[in-house]
Amino acid sequence: MMLKLLIVDDEVHFVKAVKKMVDWSKLGVSNVYIAYNVSTAEKIFQTHDIHVLLCDIEMPQGSGLELLEWLQRSELRTVPILMTCHADFQYAKEAVRLGCSHYLLKPLSKEELENAILKAADTAIRERELADALLYRQWWSRQQAIHHERFWTDLLNETIPARSEAVIREAAARQISHFPEAAVLPVLLVVRGWHQEFPTKDRKLLEYALKNAGEELIGGMRTGSVIVPVGKESWLLIMPVSQEKKEGVGESSLGMMCGQFVEFCKKHLYCEVACYEAEPIQAHEISSLLVRLLELDRNNVNGQNYVSLADYSQSAIVQLAMPDMSGWAAMLRQGIKERLLEETILFIRGLRLQSGIDSRYLLAFKADFLQMAHAVLQQQGVQAHLMFCDASSLRLAEKAIRSLADLERWLTHVVIQAANYTHVSLVRNVIDRATRYMLSNLDQHLSRESVANHVYLNPDYLTRLFKRELGCTIPEYMLRERMKLAKQLLAHSDLAVSAVSMAVGYSNFSHFAKLFKQHTSLTPIEFRQSGRKGDIDKVEIASGKSRS
């Protein structure tokens, strides 16, 4: 290893003498850099990897001790040799504190300078070798972790056949030294929900932190534990049982560590996590066990944070009947929202006390409730697919069978949405919403279907409501309001007639002029001229008579 050395001294002649005095190649030095002050030295350090520093202590633009402090702050691995004209104990003491064990008095002899440089060079070489060895160990450790994770991933995916001899043979081929022949204890870690929405990048960072926390807080109990991703926001922690027996770690300790992990995730990673403990198994059985653990998570509808597979297997499974929803349907038809919400939520919360409630029961309940709600909505002419297919509704529906809490949130959303459009006394509210939508978009091309979609109703049903409540069809109402706005713009603004046509939703001026004359018996220009003569009232009366 050839070294790089930096001489820092404000005496130009001294620096030249030192450079000529030493046979640098003999000392293993390939490059010698020179700086006459501390600031120049710092710049050289920033652009070159300096192994040995030969530096004067007393300089007018910053001392050698100050340069050593800067080296410490910058965490640079450089071996310093300090020089001074005074045998000052305080200098020597401060130099030792700053990591400098080589201290020379000027004037320097060639022999003592070369000896100091040789010692510093030897120290620099040893430090670099130690640093390289540490980097290699870290790299090897990371590679081993990757190899172990890939081994267990292939075993879980059954790329490695689920037979004991195949697992042992593959472990030997991949140089996997950790317990392929011994029993293992798997623990499934699953994110059950996030406390808030995060961007994808932030979510990935939180998931990485969660994996590391699980590996340290729970897996740290047993040397050689491995954590493997097994799906979206799910990891399988695999621990050696033999190590557990040696260290005397029992089930209560595992449950306690899982509890600490759950609290850590809740407090620092903004998520709810569940831990599922399995029974000790042989390595080749792990893929079939994972299926059971994932099923355990799907059926954890009460949202428990720690579940033992053994306890779950021993619990009695009772098949519960679906509730009679005819009374709920009647409440929905009448728009009795508060009472309906109260009864449905009371039912869901009562399920928490029942055994045998799993994801299949929640799925069946969700299907029956949707069927009931859709039947009521169809009777009222409401288009359910428009009401429940927005992004928010779809997210709630997707999570509904995840837990009773998620089912309650979805159920509340469905009841509120549906009840707002089923009660007869709310028909006027629907008409008002439809007319406000049309009045806000008179300059747009609006079809009967687009207006009906805005209020989640069937177009024919909304048309019947318009006829009954307003005495006109949707197109007739739109035409009437557009002509009213056109008359106001023509009478009270200086907009060009073509601009007025565009403002009321007609890009074809000829078509607009034709409709306007049919409505008022005047062309748009004649209407504007009459208005400017003060005959607007007469024109309005005349146009009213002509329409009648």
Buried (B, 14 or more C-beta within 10 A) or exposed (E): EEBBBBBBBBEEEBBEEBEEEBEBEEBBBEBBBBBBBBEBBBEBBEEEEBBBBBBBBBBEEBBBBBBBBBBEEEEEEBBBBBBBEEEEEEBBEBBEEBEBEBBBEBEBEEEEBBBBBEBBBEBBBEBBEEEEEEEEEEEEEEEBEEEBBBBBBEBBEEEBBBEBEEBBBBBEEBEBEBBBEBBBBBBBBBBBBBEEEBEEEEBEEBBEBBBEBBBBBBBEBBEBBBBBBBEEBBBBBBBBBBBBEEEEBEEEEBBEBBEEBBEBBBEEBBBBBBBBBBBBBBBBBBBEBBEBBBBBBBBBBBBBBBBBBEEBEEEEEEEEEEBEBEEBBEBBBBBBBEEBBEBBBEBBEEBEEEEEBBBEBBEEBBEEBBEBBBBBBEEBBBBBEBBBEEEEBEEBBEBBBBBBBBBBBBBBBBBEBBBBBBBEEBBEEBBEBBBEBBBEBBBEEBEBEBBBBBBBBBBEBBBBBBEEBBEBBBBEBBBBBBBBBBBEBBBEEEBEBBEBBBBBBBEEBEEBBEBBBEBBBBBBEBBBBBBEEEBBEEBBEBBEEEEE
